[in-house]
């Protein structure tokens, strides 16, 4: 994130530590909003928008997060959540079929894993795009283009997801803090692509 002020003399924590603390508070707020499950895309999208604002000099606080979330309450967000939930349930059903000894299960497992991974990357990259605040279909279209033209960024998204899952698996209470670092990683990948495209 650019545009951060330098630490003042005598100041214990610098601006990067402040951003870290803000990111954790936004992550905790995001985890609470994600509890109904269908609200997860809107919650993560709002977290990315708030953290993106930190690079533009706006504070990334839980209060600002909830204010932004209230402004975007709309049917499109719930529809995006329903689509994401349906996709996750379909993927779990596919895994159950593979485990049940379906004929051709190994090939089916590879294909399902590939489709699921691609959908996860596109969905998460859509949450990081500014369009997701007002127009989910446009955000998903642009995220699909980003995923193809920025393979390195897509790999970073998968690495962020794997790290978040590992942290949550190792220490379950960390699951409530995981959305913050994940949103920060998604935002950083998007900013990285935008910076590369401009240069």
N, C-alpha and C positions, 0 to 999 in steps of 0.2 A: 504494500500500500504506500503510495507516494504522498508527499505533502505533509508529513508528520513533523511537528516541531521538535527541536532539540531539547534535551533535559536541562532544566534550569539549575544553577548552582544550589546545592543543598536539597534538591528534590530527590527523594528516596527512589521512587519508581519513575522510569522514563515512559514515553508515549507508547512504546511497544508493549510494556507490561500493562498499561491501561487498556490497550486494544485486546490483549489476552484476557484480562478480567471481563471486559465488556462482551467479548466473544463467548465466554463461559456463561454469562448471565443470559445472553440471547439464546444460547444453546439450551439452557434449562427451561426458558420460556417456550422454546420450540418443542421440546420434549413433552411439556404439559399439553400444548395445543395439539400435538400429534396423537394423543391418547384415544380419541374417537376413530382413529385410523383414516377415515375418509378426508380428514382435514390435513393429512400429512403433506401433500404437494403444496397447498397454500401456505402452510406453516414454514416449510423449507424455502419456498420461493421468497416469502417475506423476510426470513433470516438472511438470505443472500442479498436482498435489496438493502437491508439495514447495514450489513457489513460492507457492501459496496459503497454506501454513503460515507463510511469511515474514511475511505481513501479520498473523498471529496471534502473533508473537513467537517462532516456532520457526525455528531456523537452516536455511537452504536450502543444504545442502552435498551434494557428490557422495556422501559416506558415507551420509547420510540417504536420498539417492535410491536407492542400491543396497539399503539395508535395507528401504525401502518396496517396492521391486521384488521382493525375495525373498519378502516376506510375501504378495504377490498372485499368485504363480505358480499359475495355474489354467487349465483347458481353455477357459473362456469367453474369455480373452485371446487364445489362439491362434485360436479360431474367429473373433473379431473381426478379427484380422489376416488370416485366410484370406479373409473376406468383402471386406475392403478391397483385398487383392491381386487378387481376382477382378474387382472393380469397375474397378480401374485397367487390368487387362488387357482387359476388355471395352471400355472407353473407347478404348484404343489400337487395338483391332481396328476400332472404328467409324471412327476417324480414317483407318485404312488403307483402309477401304471408300470413304470420301469421296475420298481421294487417287487411288483406282483408277478414278474416273469413274463411279461408281454413278449410275443415273438418279435425278434429284431430289436430287443431292448437296448443293446449297446449302441447301435446306430441312432435309435430314437433318443437316447440319453444325450448323445453328442449334439444332435440337431436341437433338442430342447434347451440344452445348456447354452448353445450359441445364440439362439433367439432370445433367451432370457437375459443373457449378458448384454446383448445389443439393446434390448428394450430398457434395461436398467441404466445403461450409460446415457441413452437418449433422454430418458425421463429425468435423470439427475441434472444433465446439462441444460435441459429445458427449465428446470427450477432456477438455475443460475442466470438465465437470460432476462433482461429487463422486460421483454414482451410478456413474460409470464404473469406480471402484475395485472395486465388488462386483457390479454389475448392468448389463451393456452394453445390453440391450434397453430398460431404463428410461431410461438415459442418452440413447439415440438418440431415444426418444419425446419426452423433455423438450427435447432439442436442436432437434428439428423444430419444437416449439412456440415455442422461443426465436427460431429463425430467422425465423419468420413475424411474431411480435409485436415483434421488435426488428430491424427492417430496417437501421437505422443500425449496430448491432453486427455484423450479417452483412456489411455493406460494410467495416467495419473488419477483420474476419477476412480478407476477400479482399485488402484492402490489405496486411495483414501477410504473407499468402502471396506476393503479388506482390513485396514488398520482399525477402523471404527468397530467392525464386527469382532476383531480380536480383542480390543480393549473391553468391549461389553461382555465378551465371553469370559475373559480372565477375571473381571471384577464387575459383577452385575450392577452395583450402584452407578458405575461409570456410564451405563447406558443412558442415564438422564443428562449427562454432559456431552455425549457423543455428537448430537446434532450441531452443536456450535462449531467444533473443529471441522466437521464434514461440510457445513455451509461455507466456512472460510476457505476450505480447499476448493470447493466448486467455484466460488467467487474468484479465487486466485487463478484457476484454470481459464475462466472466461476472460479475466483482465489480461492474462498472458496472451491469449489468442488475439484479443482486440489490439494490444500493443504490437504484436508481430505483424498483424494485417496493416497497421498504419505505417510501419517502417519499411 
